[in-house]
Amino acid sequence: MKIRTRLLVTFVGIVAAILLLFSGVVYATAEYFRQRDFYSRLSDKAKNVARLLLDEDEIDLRLFKIIERNNITALPEEQINVYDQRNRILYSTRDSAIVKSEVLALIRTKKELFFRKNRSEIVGFTYQHKNQEYVLVASAYDQYGKEEIGHLGTIMIVGLVCSLALVAAVGWAYAGRTLRPISDVVKQVDQITASNLDQRVTAGSDHDELAQLAHTFNLMLDRVQEAFEVQRNFVANASHELRTPLTIITGQIEVTLLKRRTVEEHEEKWKAALGVIQRMNKLTNNLLDLTLVSLGATPLKFSEVSVDEIIYQAAQMLMNRQSDYVVVFSFEGESDQVQASLTLEGNKSLLYSAFFNLMENGCKFSEKKRVYVILGASEQWVTITFKDEGIGISETDLKSIYEPFFRAENVKRIHGHGVGLPLTYRIIQLHRGQIHVSSQIGRGTTFMIRLPKTF
């Protein structure tokens, strides 16, 4: 069921329930007042008969019956009975009893009684005259009142049907008008494809919920467009970066096969090809790690790790691979106190990769091939600073260093792929940490990382 139909059914149902409740209350109230008025008229009629019959001695009983039968104000099917203390009928307009003796006893007990028998309304009450208690019982059919109540019921039914029809028509039109902006949004969204992600939707006025929905959807489109552009650039750059070493390897092999070569020449060519393969393997691993941490493809396991041990292991591995690289460690404050506070919850392999990338970059882009690592800790944070004396990064390039495959203008001639820093940045984000960078051209670059001890 569509929203418009569901709104209409709900709206009509609510209005119908309200109208039915209101009509029921009005009808019940009208019926109550009809009965009360009719019972009052019956009581007055019976009392009048009793006064004339018991108080006026001049009136003959036979003559009184004749007068009552020809009374033009008599009620339809009217019958009045007067009973003495022994439940004998002293007077009856139709020479028949209306109720049985058990009912007369109940009337004497309650003094007044109203009830209905078939379609006749009956009232019974006691009447005192000369220290004697009489029982008056009167019955009649309220033809006029019933007709009026019937007319009222007909009017209410017709009015209810007409009102619901009008409410349904108005509700259908109003629901369509209200939902039209949503339909417009749906049509606009259907027109957005991968080729026109820059298109945005508009709906509603400046401050209503539909405008907020359109604004939220546009923000989502901004993120989708950004992710799409990043993915497209990532695929293009990754293809280029992988194609280059494959081309080099192919060229090395083709050149080697052009003529016979000595064992030494073959070793030289294969060493060159092996170096290219190793760089391509490193790039592939970094791309895989970047994809895993960016998409959250696998759940990460966090445990208590020691930051100084991870950095020492990464530094040892770096200096074993590049014998000319130097890592210098120091502490902020007393080393014994700082070392005891360098424990936090994290993923050891990811932190190892992040620290390794930062130390490798510090050495790679520095003339002295040296990076300084400063460790510090507080009650809530562990701080690691990586400082080099290299070529530095310009302010313009600093804004883009965390984008995959981006490389600053002054490092184009230095081998690299531009994947290490984006991977490091994402790893620090996964640990809910902070990373800050400051740099000056020709004076070096400083990366400061703050990691919370607990999540």
Phi and psi in degrees as a GROMACS rama.xvg file:
@    title "Ramachandran Plot"
@    xaxis  label "Phi"
@    yaxis  label "Psi"
@TYPE xy
-72.2679  159.11  LYS-2
-61.0854  -38.7893  ILE-3
-61.6888  -44.8915  ARG-4
-66.5382  -40.8035  THR-5
-64.3838  -40.2419  ARG-6
-63.9749  -41.9176  LEU-7
-62.8052  -47.5325  LEU-8
-61.6788  -43.1643  VAL-9
-64.2081  -44.979  THR-10
-64.0377  -47.1141  PHE-11
-64.3596  -38.9483  VAL-12
-62.6091  -42.4345  GLY-13
-65.1272  -47.0871  ILE-14
-62.9517  -40.7474  VAL-15
-62.2821  -41.9641  ALA-16
-62.9905  -41.7907  ALA-17
-65.3525  -45.0468  ILE-18
-65.7156  -39.5937  LEU-19
-63.5914  -42.735  LEU-20
-62.9141  -45.1048  LEU-21
-64.1511  -44.1255  PHE-22
-64.2652  -40.318  SER-23
-62.6976  -41.5853  GLY-24
-64.6062  -44.0058  VAL-25
-63.6011  -44.1164  VAL-26
-65.4341  -43.9453  TYR-27
-64.7022  -39.2028  ALA-28
-65.1365  -43.5118  THR-29
-62.903  -41.1978  ALA-30
-64.4898  -39.0073  GLU-31
-62.9805  -46.4101  TYR-32
-69.537  -32.1006  PHE-33
-62.9238  -47.0159  ARG-34
-63.0935  -44.3704  GLN-35
-61.7316  -41.8969  ARG-36
-67.0205  -40.622  ASP-37
-69.2324  -41.1623  PHE-38
-61.7776  -37.053  TYR-39
-64.9183  -41.6564  SER-40
-64.8246  -40.5618  ARG-41
-62.9995  -42.0647  LEU-42
-63.5407  -44.7542  SER-43
-62.8138  -40.1123  ASP-44
-63.2947  -43.5867  LYS-45
-66.1967  -41.1825  ALA-46
-64.8229  -40.0243  LYS-47
-62.679  -41.9782  ASN-48
-63.1822  -41.7274  VAL-49
-64.5159  -41.3783  ALA-50
-64.573  -44.7092  ARG-51
-66.3456  -36.8428  LEU-52
-78.5038  -40.1063  LEU-53
-94.6094  -33.135  LEU-54
-90.5389  -27.3178  ASP-55
-101.983  108.807  GLU-56
-77.5139  -21.4967  ASP-57
-71.9979  -18.6164  GLU-58
-84.6035  125.694  ILE-59
-80.2048  139.939  ASP-60
-62.7632  -42.5208  LEU-61
-66.4275  -39.5561  ARG-62
-66.3066  -36.1397  LEU-63
-66.202  -37.2909  PHE-64
-64.363  -41.1172  LYS-65
-63.3247  -43.1395  ILE-66
-62.0535  -43.3552  ILE-67
-66.5483  -36.3876  GLU-68
-68.9991  -28.7368  ARG-69
-100.797  13.0017  ASN-70
-73.899  119.273  ASN-71
-71.4898  -14.8091  ILE-72
-92.827  5.1924  THR-73
-64.6934  145.211  ALA-74
-81.3898  153.992  LEU-75
-58.3967  133.192  PRO-76
56.2306  33.509  GLU-77
-71.7892  138.25  GLU-78
-147.9  131.876  GLN-79
-126.985  130.018  ILE-80
-120.619  137.986  ASN-81
-118.299  124.05  VAL-82
-113.948  143.406  TYR-83
-89.2152  -169.106  ASP-84
-67.0181  -22.7795  GLN-85
-95.7622  13.4395  ARG-86
64.2698  27.169  ASN-87
-89.6727  142.329  ARG-88
-78.1055  115.742  ILE-89
-85.3544  -31.2547  LEU-90
-152.274  141.478  TYR-91
-152.387  129.123  SER-92
-71.4476  -19.4172  THR-93
-125.674  12.11  ARG-94
55.4005  36.5794  ASP-95
-149.099  153.181  SER-96
-82.7678  140.936  ALA-97
-85.2474  -42.5888  ILE-98
-128.033  166.835  VAL-99
-88.2387  173.894  LYS-100
-66.1965  -31.5206  SER-101
-62.3499  -38.2987  GLU-102
-68.5534  -38.5132  VAL-103
-61.3175  -40.5252  LEU-104
-62.7858  -40.0246  ALA-105
-65.2327  -39.198  LEU-106
-64.0011  -42.0379  ILE-107
-63.4465  -31.5657  ARG-108
-74.0935  -46.6907  THR-109
-89.077  -10.7365  LYS-110
72.4174  -26.1394  LYS-111
-154.633  137.175  GLU-112
-147.311  133.953  LEU-113
-122.222  134.538  PHE-114
-161.287  175.048  PHE-115
-126.925  138.843  ARG-116
-130.925  116.88  LYS-117
56.3757  -118.257  ASN-118
-105.793  1.61798  ARG-119
-90.0717  142.857  SER-120
-93.0242  132.888  GLU-121
-125.479  134.64  ILE-122
-127.164  135.824  VAL-123
-134.684  138.4  GLY-124
-156.879  164.897  PHE-125
-90.7689  152.526  THR-126
-137.449  123.397  TYR-127
-91.4458  131.385  GLN-128
-150.739  117.31  HIS-129
51.4383  52.2087  LYS-130
61.6432  19.0141  ASN-131
-120.86  144.121  GLN-132
-103.93  119.941  GLU-133
-107.567  160.124  TYR-134
-117.167  126.299  VAL-135
-108.947  128.888  LEU-136
-127.251  125.032  VAL-137
-129.617  139.843  ALA-138
-138.366  151.856  SER-139
-167.3  167.09  ALA-140
-107.27  122.284  TYR-141
-83.8807  75.3514  ASP-142
-63.5335  -45.9947  GLN-143
-65.1217  -44.9988  TYR-144
-63.6273  -41.6827  GLY-145
-62.7614  -41.2194  LYS-146
-62.9895  -40.1714  GLU-147
-66.067  -40.8988  GLU-148
-65.6401  -37.8663  ILE-149
-63.5191  -41.8803  GLY-150
-62.3867  -40.8104  HIS-151
-62.4138  -42.088  LEU-152
-63.4256  -40.8304  GLY-153
-63.0399  -44.3043  THR-154
-60.7011  -41.0153  ILE-155
-67.3344  -40.69  MET-156
-64.8601  -47.3603  ILE-157
-62.2332  -43.4514  VAL-158
-63.3608  -38.6058  GLY-159
-64.3008  -45.6839  LEU-160
-63.3189  -46.2855  VAL-161
-64.2068  -41.5714  CYS-162
-63.0693  -44.0482  SER-163
-66.1034  -36.6983  LEU-164
-63.4667  -43.491  ALA-165
-65.8281  -42.1654  LEU-166
-62.8063  -40.2396  VAL-167
-63.505  -42.71  ALA-168
-64.797  -47.3906  ALA-169
-65.3361  -42.0584  VAL-170
-63.375  -40.0605  GLY-171
-63.1116  -43.4857  TRP-172
-67.522  -41.9971  ALA-173
-67.6855  -41.4991  TYR-174
-62.7861  -40.7722  ALA-175
-63.3493  -40.5687  GLY-176
-68.1656  -38.4655  ARG-177
-68.6523  -39.3336  THR-178
-86.9463  -5.13996  LEU-179
-59.3505  -43.0875  ARG-180
-59.6768  -35.1826  PRO-181
-66.5975  -40.8171  ILE-182
-61.6897  -38.4279  SER-183
-63.3352  -40.2986  ASP-184
-62.833  -43.4233  VAL-185
-60.03  -43.6103  VAL-186
-63.549  -41.487  LYS-187
-65.9011  -39.7444  GLN-188
-66.2106  -37.6846  VAL-189
-61.4109  -25.137  ASP-190
-84.7971  -9.00769  GLN-191
-86.3523  122.505  ILE-192
-128.268  -177.308  THR-193
-63.8545  -22.8367  ALA-194
-86.2886  -14.6897  SER-195
-135.626  51.0394  ASN-196
-67.2777  -11.1989  LEU-197
-79.656  -8.57225  ASP-198
-73.7083  142.533  GLN-199
-124.917  161.5  ARG-200
-104.635  152.201  VAL-201
-132.069  144.526  THR-202
-165.31  148.004  ALA-203
69.0852  -174.767  GLY-204
-87.0272  -166.232  SER-205
-74.8354  -22.9087  ASP-206
-127.993  2.07327  HIS-207
-85.6509  175.964  ASP-208
-65.8575  -34.4932  GLU-209
-65.9285  -37.4171  LEU-210
-65.0411  -38.9343  ALA-211
-65.1796  -38.7992  GLN-212
-62.6458  -44.9227  LEU-213
-62.5594  -40.1144  ALA-214
-64.301  -44.4835  HIS-215
-63.0692  -41.2946  THR-216
-64.971  -37.7508  PHE-217
-65.187  -38.0615  ASN-218
-63.4596  -38.86  LEU-219
-64.5394  -40.1335  MET-220
-63.6376  -35.6813  LEU-221
-60.5239  -44.2652  ASP-222
-67.8404  -39.0838  ARG-223
-64.3571  -43.6015  VAL-224
-63.2987  -41.8643  GLN-225
-63.8868  -44.213  GLU-226
-64.8725  -37.6301  ALA-227
-64.4168  -42.8856  PHE-228
-65.521  -41.9587  GLU-229
-62.455  -43.0323  VAL-230
-64.1014  -42.5224  GLN-231
-64.0094  -44.1362  ARG-232
-65.5996  -37.7978  ASN-233
-62.3123  -46.4832  PHE-234
-63.0939  -43.1527  VAL-235
-63.793  -46.2402  ALA-236
-68.679  -40.5592  ASN-237
-62.7562  -41.6119  ALA-238
-60.7455  -41.7777  SER-239
-66.13  -45.3215  HIS-240
-66.5078  -32.5921  GLU-241
-81.2282  -31.6776  LEU-242
-67.5125  -36.2122  ARG-243
-61.3094  -53.2355  THR-244
-64.7799  -33.4572  PRO-245
-64.2407  -38.6872  LEU-246
-63.8457  -41.5306  THR-247
-63.4336  -44.6341  ILE-248
-62.5008  -44.1757  ILE-249
-60.2756  -42.7904  THR-250
-64.4822  -41.3805  GLY-251
-60.2835  -44.8517  GLN-252
-66.7881  -42.9253  ILE-253
-63.2736  -41.5659  GLU-254
-64.9998  -40.0434  VAL-255
-62.7021  -35.4441  THR-256
-84.1441  -3.40367  LEU-257
-67.908  -31.6766  LEU-258
-152.951  169.266  LYS-259
-70.5571  141.432  ARG-260
-134.46  161.967  ARG-261
-78.1371  167.95  THR-262
-61.0623  -39.6835  VAL-263
-64.0382  -40.9471  GLU-264
-65.6991  -39.5843  GLU-265
-63.3623  -42.6957  HIS-266
-61.216  -41.0297  GLU-267
-62.8962  -44.3051  GLU-268
-65.3875  -42.1669  LYS-269
-69.764  -31.5325  TRP-270
-65.9857  -40.681  LYS-271
-63.5205  -43.4096  ALA-272
-65.1354  -37.6699  ALA-273
-63.547  -38.888  LEU-274
-62.0349  -41.3946  GLY-275
-65.1312  -41.5784  VAL-276
-63.413  -39.6025  ILE-277
-63.9434  -42.0252  GLN-278
-65  -38.9357  ARG-279
-67.1577  -37.7067  MET-280
-64.4191  -39.4868  ASN-281
-64.9823  -42.4309  LYS-282
-61.3769  -44.1922  LEU-283
-62.1176  -43.1726  THR-284
-63.8819  -41.6486  ASN-285
-64.499  -39.8943  ASN-286
-63.6409  -41.2614  LEU-287
-64.0127  -45.2649  LEU-288
-62.3903  -41.3665  ASP-289
-63.3958  -40.0013  LEU-290
-65.433  -42.0001  THR-291
-64.5726  -45.9934  LEU-292
-75.9646  -24.762  VAL-293
-78.41  -39.6504  SER-294
-94.2393  -12.3898  LEU-295
64.3582  39.6212  GLY-296
-65.029  -30.8625  ALA-297
-126.016  143.066  THR-298
-67.1553  133.668  PRO-299
-87.3001  138.844  LEU-300
-101.723  122.68  LYS-301
-108.425  138.499  PHE-302
-145.798  175.652  SER-303
-76.2774  120.469  GLU-304
-128.494  156.459  VAL-305
-102.98  117.756  SER-306
-63.9768  -41.0765  VAL-307
-64.723  -36.7901  ASP-308
-65.8354  -41.1987  GLU-309
-63.621  -43.9305  ILE-310
-66.2947  -39.6335  ILE-311
-62.9893  -42.4894  TYR-312
-63.9942  -44.2449  GLN-313
-63.8329  -41.2713  ALA-314
-64.7517  -40.5386  ALA-315
-62.6227  -43.3452  GLN-316
-62.9644  -41.267  MET-317
-63.5665  -45.1509  LEU-318
-73.5143  -24.8112  MET-319
-70.8065  -36.4926  ASN-320
-73.8815  -42.1094  ARG-321
-120.711  102.615  GLN-322
-66.1063  -20.6024  SER-323
-89.6867  -2.80677  ASP-324
-82.7469  141.254  TYR-325
-129.551  132.096  VAL-326
-118.584  123.993  VAL-327
-111.277  124.113  VAL-328
-103.694  148.537  PHE-329
-154.521  169.618  SER-330
-126.704  149.235  PHE-331
-87.5036  102.289  GLU-332
98.2018  -160.818  GLY-333
-68.9794  128.316  GLU-334
-63.2678  -38.3774  SER-335
-63.8751  -41.5902  ASP-336
-70.3716  -38.9048  GLN-337
-68.4665  -44.1773  VAL-338
-60.4601  -33.4742  GLN-339
-72.392  -14.5707  ALA-340
-110.852  12.7142  SER-341
-95.9215  33.5353  LEU-342
-110.201  135.422  THR-343
-150.396  174.029  LEU-344
-91.4286  122.186  GLU-345
-166.988  -179.896  GLY-346
-101.717  116.837  ASN-347
-63.2776  -44.5592  LYS-348
-67.584  -38.2566  SER-349
-68.3165  -44.3675  LEU-350
-62.7905  -38.5391  LEU-351
-58.0301  -46.307  TYR-352
-63.6422  -41.9603  SER-353
-64.2043  -47.7972  ALA-354
-65.1093  -38.8502  PHE-355
-62.3222  -44.6083  PHE-356
-61.6451  -43.7086  ASN-357
-66.1096  -41.3905  LEU-358
-69.6694  -37.415  MET-359
-65.0969  -42.8163  GLU-360
-63.839  -40.8105  ASN-361
-60.718  -39.503  GLY-362
-77.8284  -38.9818  CYS-363
-62.9219  -40.8514  LYS-364
-97.127  17.3578  PHE-365
-117.98  138.75  SER-366
-61.3259  -37.7495  GLU-367
-83.4975  -1.70828  LYS-368
52.7544  43.0585  LYS-369
-132.148  142.478  ARG-370
-134.254  141.26  VAL-371
-104.537  129.091  TYR-372
-115.791  120.973  VAL-373
-115.016  123.568  ILE-374
-106.058  136.614  LEU-375
-146.058  163.246  GLY-376
-154.769  149.316  ALA-377
-129.902  -168.393  SER-378
-67.4367  -30.5865  GLU-379
-113.848  -21.3905  GLN-380
-127.188  151.616  TRP-381
-112.728  128.598  VAL-382
-113.62  130.169  THR-383
-127.459  124.425  ILE-384
-114.108  128.845  THR-385
-113.106  116.693  PHE-386
-127.745  131.551  LYS-387
-127.501  172.44  ASP-388
-118.856  45.8444  GLU-389
-91.8697  -152.802  GLY-390
-78.4868  -17.4971  ILE-391
81.2662  172.994  GLY-392
-129.067  135.522  ILE-393
-71.6617  159.196  SER-394
-62.4001  -34.3814  GLU-395
-65.3671  -41.7473  THR-396
-77.1788  -21.9901  ASP-397
-59.8917  -30.252  LEU-398
-70.2475  -16.6283  LYS-399
-120.109  7.90987  SER-400
-68.7367  -17.5551  ILE-401
-95.6522  6.97712  TYR-402
-87.1016  135.459  GLU-403
-57.9628  135.181  PRO-404
71.0365  6.9977  PHE-405
-79.4553  137.433  PHE-406
-135.566  135.114  ARG-407
-64.6135  157.697  ALA-408
-62.8536  -33.8896  GLU-409
-86.523  5.97506  ASN-410
-121.588  14.3574  VAL-411
-60.3504  -31.8419  LYS-412
-85.3737  -10.3418  ARG-413
-92.4836  133.291  ILE-414
-63.6072  136.61  HIS-415
174.11  171.104  GLY-416
-123.562  -14.2701  HIS-417
76.0305  30.3668  GLY-418
-111.258  -25.9064  VAL-419
-60.8394  -48.2312  GLY-420
-67.2958  -44.4979  LEU-421
-57.3075  -39.5064  PRO-422
-64.9528  -43.4714  LEU-423
-62.2413  -43.5869  THR-424
-60.8053  -42.5808  TYR-425
-67.4027  -37.4008  ARG-426
-63.5262  -42.2507  ILE-427
-65.2066  -38.59  ILE-428
-62.1891  -42.8901  GLN-429
-62.2594  -27.3205  LEU-430
-91.4598  10.2965  HIS-431
56.0886  35.6939  ARG-432
-99.7804  -175.695  GLY-433
-128.18  143.347  GLN-434
-131.575  128.009  ILE-435
-124.991  143.447  HIS-436
-131.072  139.977  VAL-437
-137.502  142.551  SER-438
-154.127  151.025  SER-439
-134.673  135.091  GLN-440
-60.7776  126.267  ILE-441
83.6198  -7.41657  GLY-442
-117.039  -13.2575  ARG-443
116.941  177.681  GLY-444
-132.066  144.748  THR-445
-127.193  124.929  THR-446
-108.956  124.981  PHE-447
-116.211  125.19  MET-448
-114.824  133.56  ILE-449
-119.066  122.571  ARG-450
-118.003  131.272  LEU-451
-71.5584  146.467  PRO-452
-74.0819  -31.6952  LYS-453
-134.414  153.741  THR-454
